[in-house]
Amino acid sequence: MKNILVLCTGNSCRSQLAEGYLKYYAQNRAKIYSAGIEVHGVNPKAIKIMAEDGIDISDQTSNNIEEYFNISFDYVITVCDHAKEFCPYFPTNAIKLHRNFPDPAKAIGTEVEIMLHFRNTRDLIKSYIKDFVNENLKR
């Protein structure tokens, strides 16, 4: 079984979305973790938009990368430029992948406009993760 870590700045939104989709698409082919270089808690809007897509991430937790230094990862996926650039030294032989996704938590506007940003980022991450699983976690 593969160990996969998704890394973002605060482990509150983008990495939580990716963790949810990885668990959904990879099923029992991988153990999925997510972390941040900071810990901000899981964003309630992230929980809401994932529920709209039938995935419950309400039990996921926001974790600091230091909690996972003793795990041997096969893949480390960074989902924001800040985490890629400022992540502390992380000892791993994992394959490192990076894709910068827009941060919906920084969206401004009406509630409807903000939720549109969350859905857009969710859909981008969903597509990326689905492709990742199909390419890297073949049955």
C-alpha positions in Angstrom: 0.0 0.0 0.0 1.3 3.5 -0.9 1.6 6.3 1.6 0.6 9.7 0.1 1.0 13.1 1.8 -0.8 16.2 0.5 0.9 19.4 1.7 -0.4 23.0 1.8 0.2 26.1 3.9 -2.5 25.8 6.6 -4.0 22.3 5.9 -7.4 23.9 6.0 -8.8 23.8 2.5 -6.9 22.8 -0.7 -5.1 19.9 1.0 -8.3 18.8 2.7 -10.1 18.7 -0.6 -7.2 16.7 -2.1 -7.2 14.3 0.8 -10.9 13.7 0.5 -10.7 13.0 -3.3 -7.6 10.8 -2.8 -9.4 8.7 -0.2 -12.4 8.4 -2.5 -10.5 7.5 -5.7 -7.7 5.5 -4.3 -9.9 3.5 -1.9 -7.8 0.8 -0.4 -4.8 1.3 -2.6 -3.2 4.0 -0.5 -3.0 5.5 2.9 -3.7 9.2 2.7 -2.4 12.0 4.9 -2.5 15.8 4.7 -0.6 18.4 6.5 0.4 22.0 6.5 3.4 24.0 7.4 1.0 25.7 9.7 -2.3 24.4 11.2 -5.5 26.5 10.6 -8.3 23.9 11.1 -10.5 22.5 8.4 -12.4 25.2 6.6 -16.2 24.8 7.0 -16.8 25.9 3.4 -14.5 23.1 2.3 -16.6 20.6 4.2 -19.7 22.1 2.6 -18.6 22.0 -1.0 -17.2 18.4 -0.6 -20.6 17.3 0.8 -22.2 18.8 -2.3 -20.1 16.3 -4.3 -21.0 13.4 -2.0 -17.8 13.3 0.0 -17.7 13.8 3.8 -14.5 15.4 5.0 -16.0 16.5 8.3 -13.9 14.0 10.3 -10.6 15.0 8.7 -8.1 17.0 10.9 -5.7 19.8 10.3 -2.2 18.5 11.0 1.3 19.9 11.0 3.9 18.3 8.7 6.2 17.6 11.7 3.6 14.9 12.8 4.6 12.8 9.8 8.4 13.0 9.8 8.6 9.3 10.8 6.4 8.0 7.9 7.9 6.8 4.7 5.9 8.4 1.9 5.8 7.2 -1.7 4.3 10.5 -2.9 4.3 14.1 -1.5 1.9 16.4 -3.4 2.1 20.1 -2.7 -1.0 22.0 -3.7 0.2 25.6 -3.2 3.4 27.4 -4.1 3.8 28.7 -0.6 4.1 25.2 0.9 6.5 24.1 -1.9 8.7 27.1 -1.2 8.6 27.3 2.6 8.2 23.7 3.7 10.8 22.9 6.3 13.3 20.2 5.4 11.3 17.0 5.1 13.4 13.8 4.9 11.8 11.6 2.3 12.6 9.7 -0.8 9.1 10.2 -2.0 8.2 11.3 -5.5 7.4 15.0 -5.2 4.6 16.5 -7.3 3.4 20.0 -7.3 0.4 21.9 -8.6 -0.6 25.3 -7.4 -4.3 25.7 -7.0 -6.1 29.0 -6.3 -6.8 29.5 -2.6 -10.6 29.9 -2.2 -10.2 30.9 1.5 -8.8 34.2 0.2 -11.8 34.9 -2.1 -13.7 38.1 -1.6 -17.2 39.0 -2.6 -20.7 37.9 -1.7 -21.3 34.5 -0.1 -22.4 33.2 -3.5 -19.3 34.5 -5.2 -17.0 33.1 -2.5 -18.7 29.7 -2.8 -18.2 29.8 -6.5 -14.5 30.2 -5.9 -14.6 27.2 -3.5 -16.4 25.1 -6.1 -14.0 26.1 -8.9 -10.9 25.1 -6.8 -12.7 21.8 -5.7 -13.3 20.9 -9.3 -9.7 21.6 -10.3 -8.4 19.5 -7.5 -10.9 16.7 -8.2 -9.7 16.5 -11.8 -6.0 16.6 -10.8 -6.5 13.9 -8.1 -8.5 11.7 -10.4 -5.7 11.8 -13.0 -3.1 11.2 -10.4 -4.8 8.1 -9.1 -5.4 6.8 -12.6 -1.7 7.3 -13.5 0.0 6.2 -10.3 -2.3 3.8 -8.4 -3.3 1.4 -11.0 -5.1 -1.7 -9.8 
